[in-house]
């Protein structure tokens, strides 16, 4: 195996650099998902589907598509900031690639820190051995903390908030299941599956309260971005 390759300009390109670049490209979708609102959104939608008892409706492809477009809507201010401060100057050859990457991190850090719990941030700061910083001062943390601390803190907070929202979504549908099950038991219909009877009532409740609009507005409004 060759130790290096020759590019079109005649310069040597280390094979290790090429492998690292290809690895980053293959992991890029996962990396982008982890630093956006996608994780919390898809978790909440999955919990909603399970709570309603419709296991395959909407299908996974639809849930992922909804989550992607909601993520694009929520992340729009961050994307615009990255485009203005990093991508456009780099495209116009006003800054170097390293400067563009450094500038692109700032809006992402602001978004993640705005939606990260202080407890999660303290946890990963302690584990990383970072110098103590007042976690309430988010703007100072943008400059002080590296992405290796901010991203896992943000992911932990997103999982916590997603599961908390899922628990709250389960409560009204669980009450319907309890009422239907108790009614069937009192009528002696023990062989009739309660889920078959409760499903129409769950759908009626969700449609009556305009559930999709309420859910989407709640998800979008739960994210913050400090400029």
Helices and strands as residue ranges (DSSP letters): E 4-6, E 12-14, H 15-34, H 38-52, H 60-74, H 76-82, I 83-87, H 88-91, H 97-114, H 118-128, H 138-144, H 147-186, H 194-208, H 211-221
